[in-house]
Amino acid sequence: MKTEMIQLAGDVPGNSIELRVLRFEGKNEKAVTAYLQSSLHGSELPGQAALHFLIPMLEKAEREGRVAGYITVVPQANPIGSAQWLAHQHLGRFEYFSNVNFNRSFPLLETFDTSGLAPVDAPKALAERLKAQLLRLALPHEIVLDLHCDDESESYLYIHQAFLPEMYDLASALGSTAILSWDSTADAAFEEACAHPVLQLPEAQRKARAVTTVEFRGLNDVDVESGRADAEGLYRFLVHRGVVVDHGVELKVDFNGPVTPLENVEMIRAPQGGMILFHVDIGAEVEAGAKLVTVVTVPGDPDGDITLTAPQAGRILTRRSHRYTRRGDDLMKLLGTKRSINAKPGSLEA
């Protein structure tokens, strides 16, 4: 394994960040290559835990000459967000200066030529230069896995419709319970930026490609057991795709969870602020009209309670981790079987 430290100067003198890039050299030039990154949202750590346990597995495979395709790993893809703390709270989703989500506004390239992207020393803001550098690292690879997590959640994937059903193997390897499929979000998230040039290729040339956002459960699901299990799932997938050779590892492609278009996802939002009392847990299958969550607007006065019900039958995929909410906040994702009447273009959340 070779370690590269890419330095990006800060936006004012005396500040800079380091991007740690790990490279595993493949033995077969024709083998599929892979790029994995985690913590693009600096406070999301389950993916980082998975890579912590995956890297020694890849080092062992490399020593034994079993890495077929080149692998690039960036365990901490956003040092800016990792360093953003306020009043003991880690706030790694939005950049402080611009208030832009770190996983939005990536350049959308028509080809894999990254020569036009802003260099590390360009007269551009640090966040913009970081996004350009991440794309330079990712786009040369056929497989791109961006590891995230939700608030409280099952394990699930975002996958462009063009990559299905071929990517059921990843869902099977990771034990994902659901796939959210999309065709255009117009938000230029990292996944979309990496998929964009692939989608310009003829369909036959897309078969070996895999581009996805992996949602490894919830923010607090960070421990030894889940980290190792996620690492083993990633390793199984890399073996299955021929990036790593390991004759002792097999993958049964048996994903049978829902594949839900983004427009079928019901975002349950708070009509007023107050305390959140959930009636159902993640993973629950509910009928239309079932009680989902009560917002307590006047503690001690039940007349102020607002109980939200399921707009259609479906599966509870996520819940918010906080228990006091503002008016208009997203509270839950429900996977429906028909288009939501509140469906909107773009991503599900900010």
Secondary structure as UniProt FT lines:
FT   STRAND          2..9
FT   TURN            13..14
FT   STRAND          16..24
FT   TURN            29..30
FT   STRAND          34..38
FT   TURN            42..43
FT   HELIX           46..63
FT   TURN            64..65
FT   STRAND          71..74
FT   HELIX           79..82
FT   STRAND          85..86
FT   TURN            87..88
FT   STRAND          89..90
FT   TURN            96..98
FT   TURN            102..103
FT   TURN            115..116
FT   TURN            120..121
FT   HELIX           126..138
FT   TURN            139..140
FT   STRAND          143..150
FT   STRAND          152..153
FT   STRAND          156..160
FT   HELIX           161..163
FT   TURN            164..167
FT   HELIX           168..174
FT   STRAND          178..182
FT   HELIX           190..198
FT   TURN            199..200
FT   HELIX           203..206
FT   TURN            207..208
FT   STRAND          210..218
FT   TURN            219..220
FT   HELIX           224..240
FT   TURN            241..242
FT   TURN            247..248
FT   STRAND          259..261
FT   HELIX           262..264
FT   STRAND          265..269
FT   STRAND          274..278
FT   TURN            282..283
FT   STRAND          285..286
FT   TURN            288..289
FT   STRAND          291..296
FT   TURN            299..300
FT   HELIX           302..304
FT   STRAND          305..309
FT   STRAND          314..319
FT   STRAND          324..325
FT   TURN            327..328
FT   STRAND          330..336
FT   TURN            341..342
//
